[in-house]
Amino acid sequence: MKNRFFPNVSGAWPRFVIVSISMAVLVSAYKASAQGVSPPPNRIAVLDVKYILENHIRFKQAMEELKERFSKAGEGLKAERIRIGEMEMKLRELKPATPDYNDLDEQINRAKAEWTLNANKQKKEIRKSESQILWNVYYEVKTETKRYCEQNSIGLVIQFNGEPIDSKQPQDVVRGVSRPIVFNDPQMDITPHVLASLNKPVGGQQPNVPLSGRQQVPPR
């Protein structure tokens, strides 16, 4: 018995299914739009973290302060090493196995051990301080990058090195050949935007950031 609604079932039924699916997709898209749900971001950008560290004002200031703080300690170690050297020169003038020789030799050995202990302690403190400063600025870069990407619907940021390669320098050539990114559109580089935000003072006025030839990318 023929269906009086769909005389030709084999042709009408697929069209009915397609129309139903299309309507369901449109209704879902309308609901998502009404609820303020946007599609997931799929844009890609690149970021030169090395360049940011080299031009991050507060990071450079923190490293300079660290250098000054430990320079005095280094001068103290240097002065102590000179004093130990003078004691060793005096030891050569004494006759071995004599009481004066043995006393001075013991003082030298004790001073050397203490110097080594202090030097190792200084190295550990410097490395720990450097690591903490680097982690703080990296977390700041990561946070600012996340904020910028959320505002501009960027779903992935790849770290790259935008430093030009000198073909006459073998190390530069090897470094360039080993780069994971062969080409990227300059407009994908969000480094200037992130760096400008990081260097922005508390007052809100944006400073002049040296870009070293890097293209000024317009806001996305």
C-alpha contacts under 8 A as a table, 3 or more apart, distances in Angstrom:
res1	aa1	res2	aa2	distance
2	K	7	P	6.05
3	N	6	F	5.34
3	N	7	P	5.27
3	N	8	N	7.95
3	N	9	V	7.60
4	R	7	P	5.55
6	F	9	V	5.35
6	F	12	A	6.16
6	F	13	W	7.94
8	N	11	G	5.79
8	N	12	A	6.26
9	V	12	A	5.22
9	V	13	W	5.79
10	S	13	W	6.10
10	S	14	P	7.27
11	G	14	P	6.17
11	G	15	R	6.85
12	A	15	R	5.33
12	A	16	F	6.20
13	W	16	F	5.01
13	W	17	V	6.30
14	P	17	V	5.09
14	P	18	I	6.24
15	R	18	I	5.17
15	R	19	V	6.20
16	F	19	V	5.23
16	F	20	S	6.17
17	V	20	S	5.10
17	V	21	I	6.21
18	I	21	I	5.23
18	I	22	S	6.14
19	V	22	S	5.10
19	V	23	M	6.16
20	S	23	M	5.18
20	S	24	A	6.24
21	I	24	A	5.05
21	I	25	V	6.27
22	S	25	V	5.18
22	S	26	L	6.25
23	M	26	L	5.11
23	M	27	V	6.15
24	A	27	V	5.13
24	A	28	S	6.17
25	V	28	S	5.13
25	V	29	A	6.13
26	L	29	A	5.11
26	L	30	Y	6.12
27	V	30	Y	5.07
27	V	31	K	6.20
28	S	31	K	5.12
28	S	32	A	6.16
29	A	32	A	5.10
29	A	33	S	6.09
30	Y	33	S	5.07
30	Y	34	A	6.03
31	K	34	A	5.01
31	K	35	Q	6.15
32	A	35	Q	5.16
32	A	36	G	6.26
32	A	37	V	5.04
32	A	38	S	7.23
33	S	36	G	5.12
33	S	37	V	5.75
33	S	38	S	6.95
34	A	37	V	7.62
40	P	153	S	7.95
40	P	155	G	7.65
41	P	153	S	4.97
41	P	154	I	5.52
41	P	155	G	4.78
42	N	153	S	7.40
42	N	154	I	6.23
42	N	155	G	4.92
42	N	156	L	7.20
43	R	153	S	6.71
43	R	154	I	4.60
43	R	155	G	5.36
43	R	156	L	6.59
44	I	154	I	5.87
44	I	155	G	6.11
44	I	156	L	4.88
44	I	157	V	5.86
44	I	158	I	7.66
44	I	188	M	7.03
45	A	154	I	6.97
45	A	156	L	6.35
45	A	157	V	4.79
45	A	158	I	6.36
45	A	188	M	4.61
45	A	189	D	5.95
45	A	190	I	6.55
46	V	157	V	5.25
46	V	158	I	4.72
46	V	159	Q	5.66
46	V	160	F	6.28
46	V	188	M	5.82
46	V	189	D	4.93
46	V	190	I	6.28
46	V	191	T	7.47
47	L	157	V	6.66
47	L	158	I	6.20
47	L	159	Q	4.91
47	L	160	F	5.90
47	L	161	N	7.94
47	L	189	D	5.94
47	L	190	I	5.84
47	L	191	T	5.07
48	D	51	Y	5.40
48	D	52	I	6.44
48	D	159	Q	5.82
48	D	160	F	5.18
48	D	161	N	5.35
48	D	162	G	6.34
48	D	189	D	7.97
48	D	191	T	5.89
49	V	52	I	5.00
49	V	53	L	6.25
49	V	159	Q	6.68
49	V	160	F	7.48
49	V	161	N	7.74
49	V	191	T	7.78
50	K	53	L	5.23
50	K	54	E	6.33
50	K	161	N	7.11
51	Y	54	E	5.10
51	Y	55	N	6.35
51	Y	161	N	7.77
51	Y	162	G	7.90
51	Y	163	E	7.96
52	I	55	N	5.21
52	I	56	H	5.59
52	I	191	T	7.17
52	I	195	L	5.97
53	L	56	H	5.17
53	L	59	F	6.92
53	L	60	K	7.79
54	E	60	K	7.40
55	N	60	K	7.46
55	N	195	L	7.74
55	N	209	V	7.77
55	N	210	P	7.49
56	H	59	F	5.32
56	H	60	K	6.21
56	H	195	L	6.90
56	H	198	L	7.10
56	H	199	N	6.37
57	I	60	K	5.31
57	I	61	Q	6.24
57	I	199	N	6.09
58	R	61	Q	4.94
58	R	62	A	6.06
58	R	199	N	7.44
59	F	62	A	5.12
59	F	63	M	6.29
59	F	133	I	7.38
59	F	134	L	7.86
59	F	137	V	6.58
60	K	63	M	5.15
60	K	64	E	6.19
61	Q	64	E	5.07
61	Q	65	E	6.19
62	A	65	E	5.11
62	A	66	L	6.18
62	A	133	I	7.22
63	M	66	L	4.97
63	M	67	K	6.13
63	M	130	E	7.46
63	M	133	I	7.71
64	E	67	K	4.98
64	E	68	E	6.23
65	E	68	E	5.13
65	E	69	R	6.07
66	L	69	R	5.05
66	L	70	F	6.32
66	L	126	I	7.86
66	L	129	S	7.65
66	L	130	E	7.86
67	K	70	F	5.46
67	K	71	S	5.91
68	E	71	S	5.07
68	E	72	K	7.06
69	R	72	K	6.42
69	R	73	A	7.55
70	F	73	A	5.09
70	F	74	G	6.17
70	F	122	Q	7.86
70	F	126	I	7.49
71	S	74	G	4.91
71	S	75	E	6.20
72	K	75	E	5.04
72	K	76	G	6.36
73	A	76	G	5.07
73	A	77	L	6.40
73	A	122	Q	7.78
74	G	77	L	5.08
74	G	78	K	6.16
75	E	78	K	4.99
75	E	79	A	6.15
76	G	79	A	5.15
76	G	80	E	6.21
77	L	80	E	5.08
77	L	81	R	6.12
77	L	115	W	7.04
77	L	118	N	7.89
77	L	119	A	7.11
78	K	81	R	5.07
78	K	82	I	6.33
79	A	82	I	5.15
79	A	83	R	6.33
80	E	83	R	5.00
80	E	84	I	6.25
80	E	115	W	7.40
81	R	84	I	5.10
81	R	85	G	6.26
81	R	115	W	7.50
82	I	85	G	5.01
82	I	86	E	6.33
83	R	86	E	5.13
83	R	87	M	6.34
84	I	87	M	5.03
84	I	88	E	6.27
84	I	108	I	6.38
84	I	111	A	6.97
84	I	112	K	7.29
85	G	88	E	5.07
85	G	89	M	6.33
86	E	89	M	5.10
86	E	90	K	6.32
87	M	90	K	5.06
87	M	91	L	6.15
87	M	104	L	7.52
87	M	108	I	6.79
88	E	91	L	4.90
88	E	92	R	6.52
88	E	105	D	8.00
88	E	108	I	7.10
89	M	92	R	5.37
89	M	93	E	7.03
90	K	93	E	5.33
90	K	94	L	6.98
91	L	94	L	5.36
91	L	101	Y	6.38
91	L	104	L	6.70
91	L	105	D	6.97
92	R	95	K	7.70
94	L	98	T	7.90
94	L	100	D	7.44
94	L	101	Y	5.79
95	K	98	T	6.08
95	K	101	Y	6.41
96	P	101	Y	5.75
96	P	102	N	7.47
97	A	101	Y	6.22
97	A	102	N	6.20
98	T	101	Y	5.14
98	T	102	N	6.15
99	P	102	N	5.14
99	P	103	D	6.08
100	D	103	D	5.21
100	D	104	L	6.16
101	Y	104	L	5.30
101	Y	105	D	5.97
102	N	105	D	5.06
102	N	106	E	6.10
103	D	106	E	5.19
103	D	107	Q	6.31
104	L	107	Q	4.98
104	L	108	I	6.17
105	D	108	I	5.09
105	D	109	N	6.25
106	E	109	N	5.19
106	E	110	R	6.14
107	Q	110	R	5.12
107	Q	111	A	6.03
108	I	111	A	5.04
108	I	112	K	6.07
109	N	112	K	5.12
109	N	113	A	6.21
110	R	113	A	5.24
110	R	114	E	6.23
111	A	114	E	5.14
111	A	115	W	6.00
112	K	115	W	5.01
112	K	116	T	6.15
113	A	116	T	5.22
113	A	117	L	6.23
114	E	117	L	5.05
114	E	118	N	6.19
115	W	118	N	5.18
115	W	119	A	6.04
116	T	119	A	5.06
116	T	120	N	6.13
117	L	120	N	5.34
117	L	121	K	6.20
118	N	121	K	5.01
118	N	122	Q	6.14
119	A	122	Q	5.10
119	A	123	K	6.30
120	N	123	K	5.08
120	N	124	K	6.27
121	K	124	K	5.21
121	K	125	E	6.23
122	Q	125	E	5.15
122	Q	126	I	6.11
123	K	126	I	5.14
123	K	127	R	6.15
124	K	127	R	5.20
124	K	128	K	6.03
125	E	128	K	5.09
125	E	129	S	6.05
126	I	129	S	5.15
126	I	130	E	6.01
127	R	130	E	5.07
127	R	131	S	5.97
128	K	131	S	5.11
128	K	132	Q	6.20
129	S	132	Q	5.13
129	S	133	I	6.22
130	E	133	I	5.19
130	E	134	L	6.07
131	S	134	L	5.11
131	S	135	W	6.04
132	Q	135	W	5.11
132	Q	136	N	6.14
133	I	136	N	5.16
133	I	137	V	6.33
134	L	137	V	5.32
134	L	138	Y	6.05
135	W	138	Y	5.06
135	W	139	Y	6.04
136	N	139	Y	5.24
136	N	140	E	6.23
137	V	140	E	4.89
137	V	141	V	6.11
138	Y	141	V	4.97
138	Y	142	K	6.04
139	Y	142	K	5.02
139	Y	143	T	6.05
140	E	143	T	5.11
140	E	144	E	6.14
140	E	198	L	7.82
141	V	144	E	5.22
141	V	145	T	5.98
141	V	194	V	7.34
141	V	198	L	7.39
142	K	145	T	5.09
142	K	146	K	6.13
143	T	146	K	5.14
143	T	147	R	6.29
144	E	147	R	5.05
144	E	148	Y	6.20
144	E	194	V	6.38
144	E	197	S	7.50
144	E	198	L	7.38
145	T	148	Y	5.16
145	T	149	C	6.09
145	T	194	V	6.18
146	K	149	C	5.15
146	K	150	E	6.11
147	R	150	E	5.27
147	R	151	Q	6.35
148	Y	151	Q	5.21
148	Y	152	N	6.24
148	Y	194	V	7.40
149	C	152	N	5.05
149	C	153	S	5.67
149	C	154	I	4.64
149	C	155	G	6.93
150	E	153	S	5.34
150	E	154	I	6.46
152	N	220	R	6.25
154	I	157	V	7.55
160	F	179	R	7.78
160	F	180	P	7.83
160	F	181	I	6.90
161	N	179	R	7.72
165	I	172	D	5.50
165	I	173	V	6.49
165	I	176	G	6.40
166	D	169	Q	5.52
166	D	172	D	5.82
166	D	173	V	6.88
167	S	170	P	7.10
167	S	172	D	6.88
167	S	173	V	5.83
168	K	173	V	7.88
169	Q	172	D	5.30
169	Q	173	V	6.40
170	P	173	V	5.07
170	P	174	V	6.23
171	Q	174	V	5.17
171	Q	175	R	6.08
172	D	175	R	5.02
172	D	176	G	6.03
173	V	176	G	5.04
173	V	177	V	6.12
174	V	177	V	5.20
174	V	178	S	6.23
175	R	178	S	5.29
175	R	179	R	6.51
176	G	179	R	5.37
179	R	182	V	6.81
181	I	184	N	7.23
184	N	188	M	6.79
185	D	188	M	5.45
185	D	189	D	7.49
186	P	189	D	5.50
186	P	215	Q	7.04
186	P	217	V	7.46
187	Q	190	I	7.52
187	Q	217	V	5.74
187	Q	218	P	7.75
189	D	192	P	7.56
189	D	217	V	7.34
190	I	193	H	5.44
190	I	194	V	6.38
190	I	217	V	7.39
191	T	194	V	5.32
191	T	195	L	5.98
192	P	195	L	5.17
192	P	196	A	5.95
192	P	211	L	7.24
192	P	214	R	8.00
192	P	216	Q	6.94
192	P	217	V	7.22
193	H	196	A	5.25
193	H	197	S	6.35
193	H	217	V	7.87
193	H	219	P	7.90
194	V	197	S	5.25
194	V	198	L	6.23
195	L	198	L	5.05
195	L	199	N	6.14
195	L	209	V	7.79
196	A	199	N	5.22
196	A	200	K	6.07
196	A	206	Q	6.81
196	A	207	P	7.32
196	A	209	V	6.52
197	S	200	K	5.12
197	S	206	Q	7.58
199	N	206	Q	7.35
199	N	207	P	6.88
199	N	209	V	7.80
200	K	203	G	7.99
200	K	204	G	6.10
200	K	205	Q	6.34
200	K	206	Q	4.90
200	K	207	P	6.20
201	P	204	G	5.57
201	P	205	Q	6.38
201	P	206	Q	6.93
201	P	207	P	7.71
202	V	205	Q	7.89
211	L	214	R	5.07
211	L	215	Q	7.58
